[in-house]
Amino acid sequence: MIFTCEEHIDIAIDEYVDETEQAPDLAPVDNNEKQCSFCEKKAVYVVGN
């Protein structure tokens, strides 16, 4: 799973599709303690299946 902020959602989706060759599920992050996988901001979404 990839945690991402609003700014990096496109990169997260592209990375997931490149790795798995499947469409990802996109869900809001339940707690705001997770950090974006691409920067220091708090994650808003989790990308994965």
CHARMM-style PDB file with segment names, atoms N, HN, CA, C and O in Angstrom:
ATOM      1  N   MET     1       0.843  -1.177   0.000  1.00  0.00      PROA
ATOM      2  CA  MET     1       0.000   0.000   0.000  1.00  0.00      PROA
ATOM      3  C   MET     1       0.886   1.238   0.000  1.00  0.00      PROA
ATOM      4  O   MET     1       1.963   1.263   0.597  1.00  0.00      PROA
ATOM      5  N   ILE     2       0.402   2.252  -0.683  1.00  0.00      PROA
ATOM      6  HN  ILE     2      -0.472   2.232  -1.168  1.00  0.00      PROA
ATOM      7  CA  ILE     2       1.138   3.507  -0.778  1.00  0.00      PROA
ATOM      8  C   ILE     2       0.291   4.594  -0.130  1.00  0.00      PROA
ATOM      9  O   ILE     2      -0.865   4.793  -0.502  1.00  0.00      PROA
ATOM     10  N   PHE     3       0.862   5.286   0.826  1.00  0.00      PROA
ATOM     11  HN  PHE     3       1.802   5.125   1.128  1.00  0.00      PROA
ATOM     12  CA  PHE     3       0.185   6.411   1.456  1.00  0.00      PROA
ATOM     13  C   PHE     3       0.594   7.679   0.723  1.00  0.00      PROA
ATOM     14  O   PHE     3       1.772   7.875   0.425  1.00  0.00      PROA
ATOM     15  N   THR     4      -0.383   8.549   0.429  1.00  0.00      PROA
ATOM     16  HN  THR     4      -1.340   8.390   0.671  1.00  0.00      PROA
ATOM     17  CA  THR     4      -0.081   9.724  -0.377  1.00  0.00      PROA
ATOM     18  C   THR     4      -0.903  10.942   0.030  1.00  0.00      PROA
ATOM     19  O   THR     4      -2.025  10.825   0.522  1.00  0.00      PROA
ATOM     20  N   CYS     5      -0.312  12.109  -0.190  1.00  0.00      PROA
ATOM     21  HN  CYS     5       0.599  12.204  -0.591  1.00  0.00      PROA
ATOM     22  CA  CYS     5      -1.022  13.370   0.011  1.00  0.00      PROA
ATOM     23  C   CYS     5      -1.756  13.707  -1.290  1.00  0.00      PROA
ATOM     24  O   CYS     5      -1.625  12.989  -2.281  1.00  0.00      PROA
ATOM     25  N   GLU     6      -2.530  14.800  -1.287  1.00  0.00      PROA
ATOM     26  HN  GLU     6      -2.637  15.384  -0.481  1.00  0.00      PROA
ATOM     27  CA  GLU     6      -3.271  15.208  -2.486  1.00  0.00      PROA
ATOM     28  C   GLU     6      -2.330  15.509  -3.654  1.00  0.00      PROA
ATOM     29  O   GLU     6      -2.655  15.230  -4.808  1.00  0.00      PROA
ATOM     30  N   GLU     7      -1.181  16.070  -3.352  1.00  0.00      PROA
ATOM     31  HN  GLU     7      -0.917  16.297  -2.414  1.00  0.00      PROA
ATOM     32  CA  GLU     7      -0.236  16.499  -4.387  1.00  0.00      PROA
ATOM     33  C   GLU     7       0.369  15.327  -5.157  1.00  0.00      PROA
ATOM     34  O   GLU     7       0.658  15.461  -6.346  1.00  0.00      PROA
ATOM     35  N   HSD     8       0.561  14.199  -4.513  1.00  0.00      PROA
ATOM     36  HN  HSD     8       0.326  14.090  -3.547  1.00  0.00      PROA
ATOM     37  CA  HSD     8       1.271  13.078  -5.126  1.00  0.00      PROA
ATOM     38  C   HSD     8       0.376  11.892  -5.489  1.00  0.00      PROA
ATOM     39  O   HSD     8       0.886  10.800  -5.735  1.00  0.00      PROA
ATOM     40  N   ILE     9      -0.927  12.077  -5.527  1.00  0.00      PROA
ATOM     41  HN  ILE     9      -1.342  12.964  -5.327  1.00  0.00      PROA
ATOM     42  CA  ILE     9      -1.838  10.973  -5.811  1.00  0.00      PROA
ATOM     43  C   ILE     9      -1.595  10.371  -7.198  1.00  0.00      PROA
ATOM     44  O   ILE     9      -1.661   9.153  -7.365  1.00  0.00      PROA
ATOM     45  N   ASP    10      -1.315  11.219  -8.193  1.00  0.00      PROA
ATOM     46  HN  ASP    10      -1.262  12.208  -8.058  1.00  0.00      PROA
ATOM     47  CA  ASP    10      -1.067  10.715  -9.552  1.00  0.00      PROA
ATOM     48  C   ASP    10       0.167   9.822  -9.601  1.00  0.00      PROA
ATOM     49  O   ASP    10       0.159   8.780 -10.255  1.00  0.00      PROA
ATOM     50  N   ILE    11       1.216  10.228  -8.915  1.00  0.00      PROA
ATOM     51  HN  ILE    11       1.223  11.075  -8.383  1.00  0.00      PROA
ATOM     52  CA  ILE    11       2.450   9.440  -8.884  1.00  0.00      PROA
ATOM     53  C   ILE    11       2.203   8.103  -8.195  1.00  0.00      PROA
ATOM     54  O   ILE    11       2.692   7.068  -8.647  1.00  0.00      PROA
ATOM     55  N   ALA    12       1.451   8.126  -7.107  1.00  0.00      PROA
ATOM     56  HN  ALA    12       1.054   8.967  -6.739  1.00  0.00      PROA
ATOM     57  CA  ALA    12       1.163   6.895  -6.367  1.00  0.00      PROA
ATOM     58  C   ALA    12       0.375   5.904  -7.222  1.00  0.00      PROA
ATOM     59  O   ALA    12       0.671   4.710  -7.223  1.00  0.00      PROA
ATOM     60  N   ILE    13      -0.618   6.394  -7.941  1.00  0.00      PROA
ATOM     61  HN  ILE    13      -0.859   7.365  -7.940  1.00  0.00      PROA
ATOM     62  CA  ILE    13      -1.419   5.521  -8.806  1.00  0.00      PROA
ATOM     63  C   ILE    13      -0.544   4.947  -9.919  1.00  0.00      PROA
ATOM     64  O   ILE    13      -0.595   3.748 -10.193  1.00  0.00      PROA
ATOM     65  N   ASP    14       0.258   5.799 -10.562  1.00  0.00      PROA
ATOM     66  HN  ASP    14       0.300   6.773 -10.340  1.00  0.00      PROA
ATOM     67  CA  ASP    14       1.146   5.330 -11.631  1.00  0.00      PROA
ATOM     68  C   ASP    14       2.120   4.274 -11.124  1.00  0.00      PROA
ATOM     69  O   ASP    14       2.341   3.262 -11.789  1.00  0.00      PROA
ATOM     70  N   GLU    15       2.699   4.503  -9.959  1.00  0.00      PROA
ATOM     71  HN  GLU    15       2.520   5.326  -9.419  1.00  0.00      PROA
ATOM     72  CA  GLU    15       3.658   3.559  -9.386  1.00  0.00      PROA
ATOM     73  C   GLU    15       2.991   2.218  -9.084  1.00  0.00      PROA
ATOM     74  O   GLU    15       3.563   1.160  -9.345  1.00  0.00      PROA
ATOM     75  N   TYR    16       1.782   2.270  -8.534  1.00  0.00      PROA
ATOM     76  HN  TYR    16       1.317   3.129  -8.321  1.00  0.00      PROA
ATOM     77  CA  TYR    16       1.060   1.038  -8.209  1.00  0.00      PROA
ATOM     78  C   TYR    16       0.742   0.244  -9.482  1.00  0.00      PROA
ATOM     79  O   TYR    16       0.938  -0.971  -9.521  1.00  0.00      PROA
ATOM     80  N   VAL    17       0.256   0.925 -10.512  1.00  0.00      PROA
ATOM     81  HN  VAL    17       0.097   1.911 -10.480  1.00  0.00      PROA
ATOM     82  CA  VAL    17      -0.087   0.249 -11.765  1.00  0.00      PROA
ATOM     83  C   VAL    17       1.163  -0.337 -12.416  1.00  0.00      PROA
ATOM     84  O   VAL    17       1.121  -1.450 -12.940  1.00  0.00      PROA
ATOM     85  N   ASP    18       2.268   0.397 -12.388  1.00  0.00      PROA
ATOM     86  HN  ASP    18       2.301   1.301 -11.963  1.00  0.00      PROA
ATOM     87  CA  ASP    18       3.523  -0.115 -12.953  1.00  0.00      PROA
ATOM     88  C   ASP    18       3.976  -1.388 -12.247  1.00  0.00      PROA
ATOM     89  O   ASP    18       4.465  -2.314 -12.895  1.00  0.00      PROA
ATOM     90  N   GLU    19       3.820  -1.443 -10.937  1.00  0.00      PROA
ATOM     91  HN  GLU    19       3.423  -0.691 -10.411  1.00  0.00      PROA
ATOM     92  CA  GLU    19       4.280  -2.593 -10.157  1.00  0.00      PROA
ATOM     93  C   GLU    19       3.357  -3.801 -10.273  1.00  0.00      PROA
ATOM     94  O   GLU    19       3.826  -4.936 -10.354  1.00  0.00      PROA
ATOM     95  N   THR    20       2.038  -3.561 -10.282  1.00  0.00      PROA
ATOM     96  HN  THR    20       1.657  -2.638 -10.216  1.00  0.00      PROA
ATOM     97  CA  THR    20       1.090  -4.679 -10.210  1.00  0.00      PROA
ATOM     98  C   THR    20       0.331  -4.947 -11.504  1.00  0.00      PROA
ATOM     99  O   THR    20      -0.250  -6.020 -11.666  1.00  0.00      PROA
ATOM    100  N   GLU    21       0.327  -3.986 -12.427  1.00  0.00      PROA
ATOM    101  HN  GLU    21       0.799  -3.114 -12.295  1.00  0.00      PROA
ATOM    102  CA  GLU    21      -0.435  -4.066 -13.670  1.00  0.00      PROA
ATOM    103  C   GLU    21      -1.925  -4.257 -13.413  1.00  0.00      PROA
ATOM    104  O   GLU    21      -2.622  -4.893 -14.204  1.00  0.00      PROA
ATOM    105  N   GLN    22      -2.408  -3.706 -12.306  1.00  0.00      PROA
ATOM    106  HN  GLN    22      -1.842  -3.189 -11.663  1.00  0.00      PROA
ATOM    107  CA  GLN    22      -3.824  -3.742 -11.946  1.00  0.00      PROA
ATOM    108  C   GLN    22      -4.268  -2.349 -11.523  1.00  0.00      PROA
ATOM    109  O   GLN    22      -3.456  -1.523 -11.106  1.00  0.00      PROA
ATOM    110  N   ALA    23      -5.560  -2.103 -11.637  1.00  0.00      PROA
ATOM    111  HN  ALA    23      -6.220  -2.774 -11.977  1.00  0.00      PROA
ATOM    112  CA  ALA    23      -6.110  -0.838 -11.151  1.00  0.00      PROA
ATOM    113  C   ALA    23      -6.145  -0.865  -9.625  1.00  0.00      PROA
ATOM    114  O   ALA    23      -6.568  -1.861  -9.036  1.00  0.00      PROA
ATOM    115  N   PRO    24      -5.711   0.204  -8.984  1.00  0.00      PROA
ATOM    116  CA  PRO    24      -5.679   0.223  -7.515  1.00  0.00      PROA
ATOM    117  C   PRO    24      -7.012   0.638  -6.915  1.00  0.00      PROA
ATOM    118  O   PRO    24      -7.830   1.285  -7.570  1.00  0.00      PROA
ATOM    119  N   ASP    25      -7.217   0.260  -5.668  1.00  0.00      PROA
ATOM    120  HN  ASP    25      -6.553  -0.265  -5.136  1.00  0.00      PROA
ATOM    121  CA  ASP    25      -8.296   0.821  -4.868  1.00  0.00      PROA
ATOM    122  C   ASP    25      -7.754   2.092  -4.240  1.00  0.00      PROA
ATOM    123  O   ASP    25      -6.580   2.164  -3.874  1.00  0.00      PROA
ATOM    124  N   LEU    26      -8.604   3.080  -4.119  1.00  0.00      PROA
ATOM    125  HN  LEU    26      -9.558   3.021  -4.416  1.00  0.00      PROA
ATOM    126  CA  LEU    26      -8.220   4.352  -3.521  1.00  0.00      PROA
ATOM    127  C   LEU    26      -9.148   4.609  -2.345  1.00  0.00      PROA
ATOM    128  O   LEU    26     -10.367   4.644  -2.515  1.00  0.00      PROA
ATOM    129  N   ALA    27      -8.588   4.788  -1.160  1.00  0.00      PROA
ATOM    130  HN  ALA    27      -7.598   4.759  -1.023  1.00  0.00      PROA
ATOM    131  CA  ALA    27      -9.396   4.982   0.041  1.00  0.00      PROA
ATOM    132  C   ALA    27      -8.812   6.114   0.878  1.00  0.00      PROA
ATOM    133  O   ALA    27      -7.601   6.332   0.875  1.00  0.00      PROA
ATOM    134  N   PRO    28      -9.670   6.829   1.590  1.00  0.00      PROA
ATOM    135  CA  PRO    28      -9.146   7.864   2.492  1.00  0.00      PROA
ATOM    136  C   PRO    28      -8.415   7.221   3.668  1.00  0.00      PROA
ATOM    137  O   PRO    28      -8.748   6.116   4.095  1.00  0.00      PROA
ATOM    138  N   VAL    29      -7.426   7.924   4.178  1.00  0.00      PROA
ATOM    139  HN  VAL    29      -7.155   8.822   3.831  1.00  0.00      PROA
ATOM    140  CA  VAL    29      -6.684   7.449   5.346  1.00  0.00      PROA
ATOM    141  C   VAL    29      -7.537   7.696   6.576  1.00  0.00      PROA
ATOM    142  O   VAL    29      -8.034   8.803   6.779  1.00  0.00      PROA
ATOM    143  N   ASP    30      -7.711   6.661   7.402  1.00  0.00      PROA
ATOM    144  HN  ASP    30      -7.307   5.762   7.237  1.00  0.00      PROA
ATOM    145  CA  ASP    30      -8.558   6.780   8.591  1.00  0.00      PROA
ATOM    146  C   ASP    30      -7.952   7.679   9.652  1.00  0.00      PROA
ATOM    147  O   ASP    30      -8.656   8.496  10.246  1.00  0.00      PROA
ATOM    148  N   ASN    31      -6.658   7.541   9.899  1.00  0.00      PROA
ATOM    149  HN  ASN    31      -6.086   6.878   9.417  1.00  0.00      PROA
ATOM    150  CA  ASN    31      -6.022   8.417  10.881  1.00  0.00      PROA
ATOM    151  C   ASN    31      -4.992   9.288  10.170  1.00  0.00      PROA
ATOM    152  O   ASN    31      -4.370   8.849   9.202  1.00  0.00      PROA
ATOM    153  N   ASN    32      -4.813  10.485  10.631  1.00  0.00      PROA
ATOM    154  HN  ASN    32      -5.318  10.841  11.417  1.00  0.00      PROA
ATOM    155  CA  ASN    32      -3.902  11.419   9.973  1.00  0.00      PROA
ATOM    156  C   ASN    32      -2.471  11.291  10.460  1.00  0.00      PROA
ATOM    157  O   ASN    32      -1.689  12.228  10.299  1.00  0.00      PROA
ATOM    158  N   GLU    33      -2.106  10.169  11.047  1.00  0.00      PROA
ATOM    159  HN  GLU    33      -2.742   9.408  11.178  1.00  0.00      PROA
ATOM    160  CA  GLU    33      -0.750   9.991  11.539  1.00  0.00      PROA
ATOM    161  C   GLU    33       0.172   9.396  10.478  1.00  0.00      PROA
ATOM    162  O   GLU    33       1.384   9.333  10.683  1.00  0.00      PROA
ATOM    163  N   LYS    34      -0.377   8.965   9.361  1.00  0.00      PROA
ATOM    164  HN  LYS    34      -1.362   9.016   9.194  1.00  0.00      PROA
ATOM    165  CA  LYS    34       0.442   8.403   8.287  1.00  0.00      PROA
ATOM    166  C   LYS    34       1.056   9.535   7.469  1.00  0.00      PROA
ATOM    167  O   LYS    34       0.457  10.598   7.306  1.00  0.00      PROA
ATOM    168  N   GLN    35       2.255   9.288   6.962  1.00  0.00      PROA
ATOM    169  HN  GLN    35       2.742   8.424   7.094  1.00  0.00      PROA
ATOM    170  CA  GLN    35       2.980  10.278   6.180  1.00  0.00      PROA
ATOM    171  C   GLN    35       2.980   9.866   4.715  1.00  0.00      PROA
ATOM    172  O   GLN    35       3.019   8.677   4.397  1.00  0.00      PROA
ATOM    173  N   CYS    36       2.935  10.847   3.828  1.00  0.00      PROA
ATOM    174  HN  CYS    36       2.903  11.812   4.086  1.00  0.00      PROA
ATOM    175  CA  CYS    36       3.017  10.606   2.392  1.00  0.00      PROA
ATOM    176  C   CYS    36       4.313   9.868   2.074  1.00  0.00      PROA
ATOM    177  O   CYS    36       5.362  10.161   2.649  1.00  0.00      PROA
ATOM    178  N   SER    37       4.234   8.917   1.161  1.00  0.00      PROA
ATOM    179  HN  SER    37       3.383   8.679   0.694  1.00  0.00      PROA
ATOM    180  CA  SER    37       5.410   8.144   0.761  1.00  0.00      PROA
ATOM    181  C   SER    37       6.385   8.951  -0.094  1.00  0.00      PROA
ATOM    182  O   SER    37       7.502   8.504  -0.353  1.00  0.00      PROA
ATOM    183  N   PHE    38       5.964  10.144  -0.535  1.00  0.00      PROA
ATOM    184  HN  PHE    38       5.056  10.507  -0.325  1.00  0.00      PROA
ATOM    185  CA  PHE    38       6.777  10.940  -1.453  1.00  0.00      PROA
ATOM    186  C   PHE    38       7.245  12.271  -0.873  1.00  0.00      PROA
ATOM    187  O   PHE    38       8.102  12.933  -1.459  1.00  0.00      PROA
ATOM    188  N   CYS    39       6.693  12.670   0.270  1.00  0.00      PROA
ATOM    189  HN  CYS    39       5.997  12.132   0.746  1.00  0.00      PROA
ATOM    190  CA  CYS    39       7.090  13.936   0.888  1.00  0.00      PROA
ATOM    191  C   CYS    39       6.816  13.875   2.392  1.00  0.00      PROA
ATOM    192  O   CYS    39       6.515  12.806   2.924  1.00  0.00      PROA
ATOM    193  N   GLU    40       6.917  14.990   3.060  1.00  0.00      PROA
ATOM    194  HN  GLU    40       7.161  15.858   2.627  1.00  0.00      PROA
ATOM    195  CA  GLU    40       6.767  15.046   4.516  1.00  0.00      PROA
ATOM    196  C   GLU    40       5.326  15.338   4.970  1.00  0.00      PROA
ATOM    197  O   GLU    40       5.043  15.338   6.168  1.00  0.00      PROA
ATOM    198  N   LYS    41       4.426  15.586   4.021  1.00  0.00      PROA
ATOM    199  HN  LYS    41       4.656  15.586   3.048  1.00  0.00      PROA
ATOM    200  CA  LYS    41       3.049  15.935   4.372  1.00  0.00      PROA
ATOM    201  C   LYS    41       2.296  14.728   4.920  1.00  0.00      PROA
ATOM    202  O   LYS    41       2.714  13.583   4.750  1.00  0.00      PROA
ATOM    203  N   LYS    42       1.180  15.010   5.578  1.00  0.00      PROA
ATOM    204  HN  LYS    42       0.841  15.940   5.716  1.00  0.00      PROA
ATOM    205  CA  LYS    42       0.324  13.926   6.078  1.00  0.00      PROA
ATOM    206  C   LYS    42      -0.416  13.278   4.910  1.00  0.00      PROA
ATOM    207  O   LYS    42      -0.858  13.956   3.982  1.00  0.00      PROA
ATOM    208  N   ALA    43      -0.540  11.972   4.973  1.00  0.00      PROA
ATOM    209  HN  ALA    43      -0.182  11.421   5.727  1.00  0.00      PROA
ATOM    210  CA  ALA    43      -1.235  11.234   3.918  1.00  0.00      PROA
ATOM    211  C   ALA    43      -2.738  11.460   4.012  1.00  0.00      PROA
ATOM    212  O   ALA    43      -3.308  11.528   5.101  1.00  0.00      PROA
ATOM    213  N   VAL    44      -3.360  11.573   2.854  1.00  0.00      PROA
ATOM    214  HN  VAL    44      -2.897  11.517   1.969  1.00  0.00      PROA
ATOM    215  CA  VAL    44      -4.806  11.743   2.763  1.00  0.00      PROA
ATOM    216  C   VAL    44      -5.452  10.479   2.187  1.00  0.00      PROA
ATOM    217  O   VAL    44      -6.585  10.141   2.529  1.00  0.00      PROA
ATOM    218  N   TYR    45      -4.717   9.787   1.310  1.00  0.00      PROA
ATOM    219  HN  TYR    45      -3.797  10.062   1.033  1.00  0.00      PROA
ATOM    220  CA  TYR    45      -5.230   8.590   0.649  1.00  0.00      PROA
ATOM    221  C   TYR    45      -4.264   7.428   0.812  1.00  0.00      PROA
ATOM    222  O   TYR    45      -3.063   7.608   1.012  1.00  0.00      PROA
ATOM    223  N   VAL    46      -4.828   6.228   0.720  1.00  0.00      PROA
ATOM    224  HN  VAL    46      -5.804   6.082   0.557  1.00  0.00      PROA
ATOM    225  CA  VAL    46      -4.018   5.017   0.633  1.00  0.00      PROA
ATOM    226  C   VAL    46      -4.372   4.346  -0.699  1.00  0.00      PROA
ATOM    227  O   VAL    46      -5.544   4.152  -1.019  1.00  0.00      PROA
ATOM    228  N   VAL    47      -3.342   4.001  -1.459  1.00  0.00      PROA
ATOM    229  HN  VAL    47      -2.390   4.159  -1.199  1.00  0.00      PROA
ATOM    230  CA  VAL    47      -3.498   3.388  -2.772  1.00  0.00      PROA
ATOM    231  C   VAL    47      -3.059   1.934  -2.664  1.00  0.00      PROA
ATOM    232  O   VAL    47      -1.954   1.648  -2.203  1.00  0.00      PROA
ATOM    233  N   GLY    48      -3.920   1.021  -3.086  1.00  0.00      PROA
ATOM    234  HN  GLY    48      -4.818   1.253  -3.460  1.00  0.00      PROA
ATOM    235  CA  GLY    48      -3.578  -0.400  -3.026  1.00  0.00      PROA
ATOM    236  C   GLY    48      -4.800  -1.260  -3.227  1.00  0.00      PROA
ATOM    237  O   GLY    48      -5.893  -0.745  -3.462  1.00  0.00      PROA
ATOM    238  N   ASN    49      -4.629  -2.557  -3.138  1.00  0.00      PROA
ATOM    239  HN  ASN    49      -3.741  -2.975  -2.947  1.00  0.00      PROA
ATOM    240  CA  ASN    49      -5.750  -3.498  -3.268  1.00  0.00      PROA
ATOM    241  C   ASN    49      -5.927  -4.273  -2.006  1.00  0.00      PROA
ATOM    242  OT1 ASN    49      -6.820  -5.116  -1.919  1.00  0.00      PROA
TER     243      ASN     49
END
